[in-house]
Amino acid sequence: MSLRDKALKSLFWSFTDNSVSKGINFIAGIFLARLLSPREFGLIGMLALFIAVSETIINSGFGLALIRKTDSRQVDYNSVFFFNVLLSIVIYFVLFTCSGYISGFFNEPVLEDILKVLSLIVIINAFGLVQNSILIKNLDFKTIAKVTFISSVLSGTISILLAYRGFGVWSLVVKTLISSAVTSISLWILNKWRPTWEFSSKSFFEMYRFGYKLLLSSLLYTTYINIYKFVIGKIYSADELGYYTRAEQFQVLPSSNISGIIQKVTLPLLTNFKDDRLSLKSNYRKMIQATMFLTFALMIGMAAIAEPMIKVIIGEAWLPAVPYLQILCFVGMFSPLHTLNLNILFLDGRSDLGLKLEVYKILIAIPVILLGVFFGIKIMLTGMVFHAMISYYLNSSISGKLIEYPVREQVRDIFPSFIIALLMGIIVYLFGLVLPVGDVLKLILQIVVGAALVLASGHLIRLEPYLFIKELIQTRKLPFIK
């Protein structure tokens, strides 16, 4: 199979994997939002920082190190596997021991038992890390899509049944555990790699030299994106955090779906061009243009239809989440840019620069967090938008130098897509204000009008990313891959 065909197949299955799994989880979330209260979602949100940091430590950068390593051997996989399993057990006992202190910090006694059970996913996920990395390395996203489909359906169905039976917050805990367990078990069934009893300190430290900086970078990034839940849960209330987490879950559906595809596909794919800087820049440029054409339209469009969408999908009880969602959409539209620019650093083996970037960004986040503490959640979220813009500038400044693709060129390439999306969003929002129809019909009409405006604009002005995506759909070939 040619690289072009393999790349297109990988793109299709990665898109399917992200879309189906997140779509199923989103649908399950709709039912759960109608069966549970904001407080119950908020309780899980209070623990998000601890679980996310633990998961990041388990990965330790070794997942990307294995994907990036072109001559990985059995001993490399073994070394990562045994280290991660052992580390996960240690981290679980740390969380178990600290669960009482964490519940006391938030003044929520139920968190102690929740954390003791929920943190089991750290051990469960450690068993699937190498299996997943091998599949990504081989661009076998079809298998990954099967795994995520099975885990999403089972975990979503069982959690809804538990919520209906009155299990409350525990239905959310069980959903996470079942998803992780089914994923790890399925990876072992569908991927034939098996560990053997060997460990190489040389292999371990070779990957560690790349991975430890990536670990520190990932820890800072993970802390940043979860610290807001921590602050809201501590300063405000579980209910308020529940509104925030539901808004975030709506926002991340498109942004994380696109970022997830980029993270999985672009790094192994662009590896083929890392010795040809001209081809790397050309292909990377087209990836950014196409990605942001979709991202801007989806995120700004979601901000425009936020109110009827919340009402129709999860009910009027969640209306306080609307302003949070509208602001978060402008934060989320920078997420794919963050992933794309960091992948250039990882491709070049410059995890040290990735670490430096995350240090800068976490320092910039401190005043944003203080805004939330003293002036309220909405002011903090507005600060997050400016933080995302500054972070993008820092990311693109450094990665752009590596492939001679400076910030001004990136902005020039994506600015037309942003203007089209912004004008579409304004028109769709104003259109919704004057429509004398019910919320369901209003939502449908706004979506149709928004999509028509974006497609018509791209066609009329012959916008490059629009034509690229159109060619991809019509020919089923990636135009830039040779």
C-alpha positions as CSV (number, residue, x, y, z in Angstrom):
1,M,0.0,0.0,0.0
2,S,1.4,3.4,-1.0
3,L,2.0,6.1,1.6
4,R,-0.9,8.2,0.1
5,D,-3.3,5.3,0.4
6,K,-2.1,4.4,3.9
7,A,-2.4,8.0,5.0
8,L,-5.9,8.4,3.6
9,K,-7.0,5.1,5.2
10,S,-5.5,6.2,8.5
11,L,-7.2,9.6,8.3
12,F,-10.6,7.9,7.6
13,W,-10.3,5.4,10.5
14,S,-8.9,8.0,12.9
15,F,-11.8,10.3,12.1
16,T,-14.2,7.4,12.5
17,D,-12.6,6.4,15.8
18,N,-12.9,9.9,17.2
19,S,-16.3,10.7,15.8
20,V,-18.0,7.5,16.8
21,S,-16.5,7.2,20.3
22,K,-17.1,10.8,21.1
23,G,-20.5,10.8,19.5
24,I,-21.6,7.8,21.5
25,N,-20.2,9.3,24.7
26,F,-21.9,12.6,23.9
27,I,-25.2,10.8,23.4
28,A,-24.7,8.9,26.6
29,G,-23.9,12.3,28.3
30,I,-27.3,13.7,27.1
31,F,-29.2,10.9,28.8
32,L,-27.0,11.2,31.9
33,A,-27.5,15.0,32.1
34,R,-31.3,14.4,32.1
35,L,-31.1,11.8,34.8
36,L,-28.4,13.4,37.0
37,S,-28.0,16.8,38.6
38,P,-25.2,19.4,37.9
39,R,-23.8,18.6,41.4
40,E,-23.1,15.0,40.5
41,F,-21.2,16.0,37.4
42,G,-19.4,18.6,39.5
43,L,-18.2,16.0,42.0
44,I,-16.4,14.1,39.3
45,G,-15.0,17.4,38.0
46,M,-13.4,18.0,41.3
47,L,-11.3,14.9,40.9
48,A,-10.4,15.6,37.2
49,L,-7.0,17.2,38.0
50,F,-5.8,14.3,40.1
51,I,-6.9,11.6,37.7
52,A,-5.5,13.5,34.6
53,V,-2.2,14.1,36.2
54,S,-1.9,10.5,37.3
55,E,-2.7,9.4,33.7
56,T,-0.1,11.7,32.3
57,I,2.6,10.4,34.7
58,I,1.8,6.8,33.6
59,N,2.2,7.7,29.9
60,S,5.5,9.4,30.9
61,G,6.1,10.5,27.3
62,F,6.9,6.9,26.4
63,G,3.9,6.5,24.2
64,L,5.1,9.2,21.8
65,A,8.7,8.0,22.3
66,L,7.7,4.6,20.9
67,I,5.8,6.1,18.0
68,R,8.6,8.4,17.1
69,K,11.3,5.6,17.4
70,T,11.7,4.2,13.9
71,D,13.6,1.0,14.9
72,S,11.6,-0.1,18.0
73,R,12.4,-3.6,19.2
74,Q,10.7,-6.0,21.5
75,V,12.9,-5.0,24.4
76,D,11.8,-1.4,23.9
77,Y,8.2,-2.3,24.3
78,N,8.9,-4.6,27.2
79,S,10.8,-2.0,29.1
80,V,8.0,0.6,28.7
81,F,5.3,-1.9,29.6
82,F,6.8,-3.2,32.9
83,F,7.8,0.3,34.0
84,N,4.3,1.7,33.4
85,V,2.5,-1.1,35.1
86,L,4.7,-0.8,38.2
87,L,4.4,3.0,38.2
88,S,0.6,2.8,37.9
89,I,0.4,0.6,41.0
90,V,2.5,3.0,43.0
91,I,0.4,6.0,41.9
92,Y,-2.9,4.2,42.7
93,F,-1.7,3.7,46.3
94,V,-0.7,7.3,46.6
95,L,-4.2,8.4,45.4
96,F,-5.8,5.8,47.7
97,T,-3.9,7.1,50.7
98,C,-4.6,10.8,49.9
99,S,-8.3,10.3,49.1
100,G,-9.4,11.4,52.6
101,Y,-7.3,14.6,52.5
102,I,-8.7,15.5,49.0
103,S,-12.3,15.0,50.1
104,G,-11.6,17.1,53.2
105,F,-10.1,19.9,51.0
106,F,-13.3,20.1,49.0
107,N,-15.5,19.5,52.1
108,E,-17.2,16.7,50.2
109,P,-16.9,13.4,52.2
110,V,-18.3,11.3,49.3
111,L,-15.2,12.1,47.2
112,E,-13.0,9.8,49.4
113,D,-14.8,6.6,48.3
114,I,-15.2,7.9,44.7
115,L,-11.5,8.5,44.3
116,K,-10.5,5.2,45.8
117,V,-12.6,3.4,43.1
118,L,-12.1,5.9,40.2
119,S,-8.3,5.9,40.4
120,L,-8.2,2.2,39.5
121,I,-8.3,3.4,35.9
122,V,-4.7,4.4,36.3
123,I,-3.7,0.7,36.6
124,I,-6.1,-0.5,34.0
125,N,-4.9,2.0,31.3
126,A,-1.3,1.3,32.0
127,F,-1.8,-2.2,30.6
128,G,-3.0,-0.8,27.3
129,L,-0.5,1.9,26.6
130,V,2.1,-0.1,24.6
131,Q,-0.6,-1.9,22.7
132,N,-2.2,1.4,21.7
133,S,1.2,2.9,20.8
134,I,2.0,0.0,18.5
135,L,-1.3,0.4,16.6
136,I,-0.8,4.1,16.2
137,K,2.8,3.6,15.1
138,N,1.5,1.2,12.4
139,L,-1.3,3.6,11.5
140,D,-3.8,0.8,12.3
141,F,-6.6,3.1,13.3
142,K,-9.2,0.7,12.1
143,T,-8.4,-1.6,15.1
144,I,-8.4,1.4,17.5
145,A,-11.8,2.4,16.1
146,K,-13.2,-1.0,16.8
147,V,-11.9,-0.9,20.4
148,T,-13.3,2.5,21.2
149,F,-16.6,1.7,19.6
150,I,-17.0,-1.4,21.8
151,S,-15.9,0.4,25.0
152,S,-18.1,3.5,24.3
153,V,-21.3,1.5,23.7
154,L,-20.8,-0.8,26.7
155,S,-19.8,1.9,29.2
156,G,-22.5,4.4,28.0
157,T,-25.3,1.8,28.1
158,I,-24.4,0.5,31.6
159,S,-24.0,4.0,33.0
160,I,-27.4,5.1,31.7
161,L,-29.0,2.1,33.2
162,L,-27.3,2.7,36.5
163,A,-28.4,6.4,36.5
164,Y,-31.9,5.4,35.7
165,R,-31.8,3.0,38.7
166,G,-30.8,5.8,41.0
167,F,-27.1,5.2,41.5
168,G,-26.3,8.9,41.0
169,V,-22.7,9.9,40.8
170,W,-21.6,6.2,40.8
171,S,-23.0,5.8,37.4
172,L,-20.4,8.2,36.1
173,V,-17.6,6.4,38.0
174,V,-18.7,3.0,36.6
175,K,-18.8,4.5,33.1
176,T,-15.2,5.6,33.3
177,L,-14.0,2.2,34.8
178,I,-15.9,0.1,32.2
179,S,-14.6,2.2,29.3
180,S,-11.0,1.8,30.5
181,A,-11.3,-1.9,31.2
182,V,-13.0,-2.8,28.0
183,T,-10.5,-0.7,26.0
184,S,-7.5,-2.5,27.6
185,I,-9.0,-5.9,27.2
186,S,-9.9,-5.3,23.6
187,L,-6.5,-4.0,22.8
188,W,-5.0,-7.2,24.1
189,I,-7.4,-9.3,22.1
190,L,-7.1,-7.5,18.8
191,N,-3.4,-6.7,18.9
192,K,-1.0,-9.7,19.0
193,W,1.9,-8.1,20.7
194,R,2.8,-9.8,24.0
195,P,5.5,-8.8,26.6
196,T,8.4,-11.1,27.3
197,W,10.4,-11.2,30.5
198,E,13.2,-8.8,29.6
199,F,14.0,-5.2,30.5
200,S,16.8,-3.1,29.1
201,S,18.0,-0.1,31.1
202,K,19.8,1.2,28.0
203,S,16.5,1.1,26.0
204,F,14.6,2.6,28.9
205,F,16.9,5.6,29.4
206,E,17.2,6.1,25.6
207,M,13.5,6.7,25.5
208,Y,13.5,8.4,28.9
209,R,15.8,11.2,27.6
210,F,13.1,12.1,25.1
211,G,10.2,11.2,27.3
212,Y,11.0,12.9,30.6
213,K,10.9,16.4,29.0
214,L,7.7,15.5,27.3
215,L,6.3,14.2,30.6
216,L,7.1,17.4,32.4
217,S,5.6,19.3,29.4
218,S,2.4,17.2,29.5
219,L,2.1,17.5,33.2
220,L,2.1,21.3,33.0
221,Y,-0.4,21.2,30.1
222,T,-2.6,18.7,31.9
223,T,-2.5,20.8,35.1
224,Y,-3.4,23.9,33.2
225,I,-6.5,22.5,31.4
226,N,-7.8,20.9,34.6
227,I,-6.8,23.6,37.2
228,Y,-10.0,25.6,36.3
229,K,-12.2,22.7,37.5
230,F,-10.1,22.5,40.7
231,V,-10.6,26.3,41.3
232,I,-14.3,26.3,40.5
233,G,-14.9,23.3,42.7
234,K,-13.0,24.8,45.6
235,I,-14.1,28.5,45.4
236,Y,-17.6,28.0,44.2
237,S,-19.8,24.9,44.3
238,A,-20.3,21.4,42.8
239,D,-23.4,22.7,41.0
240,E,-21.4,25.6,39.4
241,L,-18.7,23.1,38.4
242,G,-21.3,20.8,37.0
243,Y,-22.5,23.6,34.6
244,Y,-18.9,24.3,33.6
245,T,-18.1,20.6,32.9
246,R,-21.2,20.2,30.8
247,A,-20.3,23.3,28.8
248,E,-16.8,21.9,28.4
249,Q,-18.1,18.6,27.2
250,F,-20.1,20.3,24.4
251,Q,-17.1,22.4,23.4
252,V,-14.6,19.5,23.4
253,L,-16.8,17.4,21.1
254,P,-15.6,19.1,17.9
255,S,-12.3,20.6,19.2
256,S,-10.9,17.4,20.8
257,N,-12.2,15.3,17.9
258,I,-10.1,17.3,15.5
259,S,-7.2,17.5,17.9
260,G,-7.3,13.7,18.5
261,I,-7.1,13.0,14.8
262,I,-4.3,15.4,14.4
263,Q,-2.4,13.9,17.4
264,K,-2.8,10.4,16.1
265,V,-2.2,10.8,12.4
266,T,0.1,13.8,11.8
267,L,3.1,12.7,13.9
268,P,3.6,9.2,12.3
269,L,2.6,10.6,8.9
270,L,4.9,13.7,9.0
271,T,7.7,11.5,10.1
272,N,8.0,10.5,6.5
273,F,9.0,14.0,5.6
274,K,11.2,15.0,8.5
275,D,14.3,14.9,6.3
276,D,12.8,17.0,3.5
277,R,12.0,20.4,5.0
278,L,10.3,21.8,1.9
279,S,7.9,18.9,1.7
280,L,7.4,19.0,5.5
281,K,6.5,22.7,5.4
282,S,4.2,22.3,2.4
283,N,2.3,19.4,3.8
284,Y,2.1,20.9,7.3
285,R,0.8,24.2,5.9
286,K,-2.1,22.4,4.1
287,M,-2.9,20.5,7.3
288,I,-3.2,23.7,9.3
289,Q,-5.3,25.4,6.7
290,A,-7.8,22.5,6.3
291,T,-7.9,21.9,10.0
292,M,-8.6,25.5,11.0
293,F,-11.2,25.9,8.2
294,L,-13.2,23.2,9.9
295,T,-12.4,24.2,13.5
296,F,-13.3,27.9,13.1
297,A,-16.6,27.0,11.5
298,L,-17.5,24.4,14.1
299,M,-16.5,26.3,17.2
300,I,-17.9,29.7,16.2
301,G,-21.0,28.1,14.9
302,M,-21.5,26.3,18.2
303,A,-21.1,29.5,20.1
304,A,-23.9,31.0,17.9
305,I,-26.4,28.2,18.6
306,A,-25.4,27.5,22.2
307,E,-28.8,28.5,23.8
308,P,-31.2,26.5,21.7
309,M,-28.8,23.6,21.5
310,I,-28.6,23.4,25.3
311,K,-32.3,23.7,25.7
312,V,-33.1,21.0,23.1
313,I,-30.4,18.5,24.0
314,I,-30.2,18.5,27.8
315,G,-33.0,20.8,28.9
316,E,-33.6,24.2,30.4
317,A,-32.2,23.2,33.8
318,W,-28.8,23.5,32.2
319,L,-29.2,27.0,30.8
320,P,-26.6,28.5,33.2
321,A,-24.0,26.5,31.2
322,V,-24.8,28.6,28.0
323,P,-22.4,31.6,28.6
324,Y,-19.7,29.2,29.7
325,L,-20.0,27.3,26.5
326,Q,-20.0,30.4,24.3
327,I,-16.7,31.6,25.8
328,L,-15.2,28.1,25.9
329,C,-15.8,27.8,22.1
330,F,-13.3,30.6,21.5
331,V,-10.8,28.8,23.8
332,G,-11.3,25.5,22.1
333,M,-10.7,26.7,18.5
334,F,-7.0,27.1,19.4
335,S,-6.7,23.5,20.5
336,P,-5.9,21.9,17.1
337,L,-3.3,24.6,16.5
338,H,-1.7,23.7,19.8
339,T,-1.5,20.1,18.8
340,L,-0.2,20.7,15.3
341,N,2.6,23.0,16.4
342,L,3.7,20.7,19.3
343,N,3.9,17.8,16.9
344,I,6.5,19.6,14.9
345,L,8.6,19.9,18.0
346,F,8.2,16.2,18.8
347,L,8.9,15.3,15.2
348,D,12.3,17.1,15.6
349,G,13.0,15.5,18.9
350,R,12.8,18.9,20.6
351,S,10.8,17.9,23.7
352,D,12.9,20.4,25.6
353,L,11.3,23.2,23.7
354,G,7.9,21.7,24.4
355,L,8.7,21.8,28.1
356,K,9.9,25.4,27.9
357,L,6.6,26.4,26.2
358,E,4.5,24.7,28.9
359,V,6.4,26.5,31.6
360,Y,5.7,29.9,29.9
361,K,2.0,29.0,29.5
362,I,1.5,27.9,33.1
363,L,3.1,31.1,34.3
364,I,0.7,33.1,32.1
365,A,-2.2,31.1,33.4
366,I,-1.6,32.3,37.0
367,P,-3.2,35.7,36.6
368,V,-6.1,34.1,34.7
369,I,-6.8,31.8,37.6
370,L,-6.7,34.7,40.0
371,L,-9.3,36.5,37.9
372,G,-11.6,33.6,38.5
373,V,-10.9,33.6,42.3
374,F,-11.6,37.3,42.7
375,F,-14.0,38.3,39.8
376,G,-16.0,35.2,38.9
377,I,-16.1,32.3,36.5
378,K,-17.0,34.3,33.3
379,I,-14.1,36.7,33.8
380,M,-11.8,33.7,34.2
381,L,-13.1,32.1,31.0
382,T,-12.6,35.3,29.1
383,G,-9.0,35.4,30.4
384,M,-8.7,31.8,29.0
385,V,-9.4,33.1,25.5
386,F,-6.5,35.6,25.7
387,H,-4.3,32.9,27.3
388,A,-5.1,30.6,24.3
389,M,-4.1,33.3,21.8
390,I,-0.8,34.0,23.6
391,S,-0.1,30.2,23.8
392,Y,-0.7,29.9,20.1
393,Y,1.7,32.7,19.4
394,L,4.4,31.0,21.6
395,N,3.8,27.6,20.1
396,S,3.9,28.8,16.5
397,S,6.9,31.1,17.0
398,I,9.1,28.2,18.1
399,S,7.8,25.4,15.8
400,G,7.7,27.8,12.9
401,K,11.4,28.5,13.1
402,L,12.1,24.7,12.8
403,I,10.4,24.5,9.4
404,E,10.7,28.2,8.3
405,Y,7.0,28.7,8.7
406,P,6.7,31.9,10.8
407,V,3.7,33.1,12.7
408,R,2.8,35.8,10.2
409,E,2.5,33.2,7.5
410,Q,0.4,30.9,9.6
411,V,-1.9,33.7,10.5
412,R,-2.2,34.8,6.9
413,D,-3.1,31.2,5.9
414,I,-5.8,30.8,8.4
415,F,-7.2,34.3,8.7
416,P,-9.6,34.0,5.7
417,S,-11.2,30.9,7.3
418,F,-11.6,32.8,10.6
419,I,-13.3,35.8,9.0
420,I,-15.7,33.5,7.1
421,A,-16.6,31.6,10.3
422,L,-16.9,34.8,12.4
423,L,-19.3,36.4,9.9
424,M,-21.3,33.2,9.7
425,G,-21.5,33.1,13.5
426,I,-22.8,36.6,13.8
427,I,-25.4,36.1,11.1
428,V,-26.6,32.8,12.6
429,Y,-26.8,34.3,16.1
430,L,-28.8,37.3,14.9
431,F,-31.0,35.0,12.7
432,G,-31.8,33.0,15.8
433,L,-32.9,36.1,17.7
434,V,-35.6,37.0,15.2
435,L,-36.9,33.6,14.3
436,P,-40.5,33.3,15.7
437,V,-40.3,29.5,16.0
438,G,-39.7,26.8,18.7
439,D,-36.3,25.9,19.9
440,V,-36.0,22.6,17.9
441,L,-36.9,24.2,14.5
442,K,-34.7,27.2,15.4
443,L,-31.7,25.0,16.1
444,I,-32.2,23.1,12.8
445,L,-32.6,26.3,10.7
446,Q,-29.5,27.9,12.3
447,I,-27.4,24.9,11.6
448,V,-28.6,24.7,8.0
449,V,-28.0,28.5,7.4
450,G,-24.5,28.3,9.0
451,A,-23.4,25.4,7.0
452,A,-24.7,26.9,3.8
453,L,-22.9,30.2,4.5
454,V,-19.6,28.6,5.1
455,L,-19.8,26.3,2.0
456,A,-21.0,29.1,-0.3
457,S,-18.3,31.5,0.9
458,G,-15.6,28.9,0.4
459,H,-16.9,28.1,-3.1
460,L,-17.3,31.7,-4.2
461,I,-13.9,33.0,-3.2
462,R,-12.1,29.7,-4.1
463,L,-10.7,29.4,-0.6
464,E,-7.7,27.1,-0.6
465,P,-8.6,24.9,2.4
466,Y,-12.2,24.5,1.1
467,L,-10.9,23.3,-2.3
468,F,-8.5,21.0,-0.5
469,I,-11.2,19.3,1.5
470,K,-13.5,19.2,-1.5
471,E,-10.8,17.4,-3.5
472,L,-10.2,15.0,-0.7
473,I,-13.9,14.1,-0.5
474,Q,-14.3,13.8,-4.3
475,T,-11.2,11.9,-5.1
476,R,-10.7,10.1,-1.8
477,K,-7.0,10.9,-2.0
478,L,-4.8,13.1,0.0
479,P,-3.6,15.7,-2.6
480,F,-0.3,16.5,-0.8
481,I,1.0,13.0,0.0
482,K,3.3,11.4,-2.6
